Amino acid sequence: LSGTLDARLIGEAEGALDGREPVTIVAEVRGTDRAVGTMLGSEVTRRCGPDGLPERTIGVILAGTAGQSFGAFLPRGIDITLVGDANDYVGKGLSGGTVVVRPHPDAPDGGDGQVIAGNTIGYGATSGAIYLRGTVGERFAVRNSGALLVCEGTGDHALEYMTGGRVIVLGAAGRNIAAGMSGGIAFLLDANPATINTDMVELSGPDDDDIA
């Protein structure tokens, strides 16, 4: 594990981990770098407790393609920005941190309309935020219970079993959306408002949260 990207991140974040001093780390990432940020997040929790660090204490800026489970379980105080794209399970179990994924400036057409991350983004997230400038795969925000997630379009089965939090989908959302969803609020873009079925605009969960 000493040769992992996270080991480097932990080493460069020592000032923030021990002295609460804000730090910014810049590095490259590859598809073989899996669960980037998870070991760093565990150090924050171990040293600082479940409340983590103050917002934006540790800023990580990465360029490239991230492997599976990018930003998984991030606690409060860590912000990770990826310039490039990511695989499945971005922000899995997110616990207060922030994950941003945006296209590289050299991407075709500036990355507009491109897939930016894989399947099952934000699975089981409890708090924090995920901002994705692009579309994603299937099962977006499954079992989200308190985080904010934003993307530009999803595959099928988004918002399954969601119990809390907020989701914004600025594009198509696929079929079977919100299956088993019982709480939280989702904002969905309809490119042709005249096609909206007004009988299905609002659904109520047990806490009377509206799902638009």
C-alpha positions, -999 to +999 in steps of 0.1 A: +000+000+000+030+023+004+031+028-034-006+038-038-018+072-048-036+075-015-003+070+004+010+100-014-021+120-006-019+112+031+018+122+031+011+156+015-020+162+037-001+158+070-004+195+078-041+193+075-044+160+093-024+171+123-027+209+123-059+216+105-040+237+080-057+239+045-038+221+018-041+216-019-027+185-036-023+182-074-015+148-090-023+125-119-046+095-117-049+063-137-075+035-141-054+012-119-058+037-090-088+023-073-108+038-043-088+070-046-093+091-014-107+063+007-075+057+027-071+095+031-106+097+043-100+070+069-071+090+082-093+120+086-119+100+106-092+082+127-075+114+137-104+139+138-134+118+146-167+113+128-173+150+122-142+152+100-124+185+092-138+219+085-151+223+049-125+224+022-095+217+045-080+192+021-083+200-016-072+173-041-071+181-079-064+151-101-061+147-139-067+115-158-090+085-156-099+072-121-105+035-113-134+020-094-148+036-063-133+070-068-139+092-037-156+064-018-166+071+018-151+106+018-157+124+051-163+161+056-133+183+050-121+166+018-129+180-017-117+160-047-119+173-082-111+151-111-104+165-146-110+136-168-134+107-162-141+079-137-154+043-136-182+028-115-191+036-078-179+072-077-187+086-042-199+052-029-209+057+008-200+094+006-200+108+042-197+145+040-169+151+015-173+166-020-165+150-054-164+169-086-157+152-120-155+174-152-141+167-187-106+175-197-104+207-218-091+186-247-121+163-247-141+162-280-165+191-281-153+202-247-169+171-232-204+183-238-229+154-237-202+128-230-203+101-204-182+113-174-186+084-150-198+048-148-226+030-130-239+031-094-227+066-086-233+078-050-244+043-038-254+045-001-242+082+002-253+097+036-240+134+032-218+156+011-220+164-026-212+149-060-211+172-090-207+156-124-204+176-156-216+149-180-238+119-182-235+087-161-245+050-163-272+031-145-284+031-109-274+066-101-279+077-064-292+043-053-299+042-016-289+079-012-300+090+022-287+125+026-262+137-001-266+161-030-259+147-064-259+165-098-254+151-133-264+158-169-282+126-176-284+090-163-290+055-175-318+033-161-329+027-125-317+060-111-327+069-075-336+033-065-345+030-028-335+066-022-346+077+013-332+112+016-310+139+001-314+158-031-307+148-068-306+170-099-306+154-133-301+179-161-310+156-189-326+122-197-331+099-168-337+065-184-365+041-174-376+028-140-365+059-122-372+062-084-382+026-080-387+021-042-379+057-035-394+068-002-379+101+006-357+130-005-363+153-035-353+148-072-354+175-098-356+162-133-353+182-165-380+177-192-367+192-225-403+193-237-425+205-208-457+200-229-452+162-225-453+162-187-480+141-172-493+163-145-507+133-126-472+121-121-454+153-112-455+149-075-452+117-054-452+118-016-430+098+006-436+090+043-421+124+053-442+142+028-412+152+008-421+159-028-404+141-056-406+163-087 
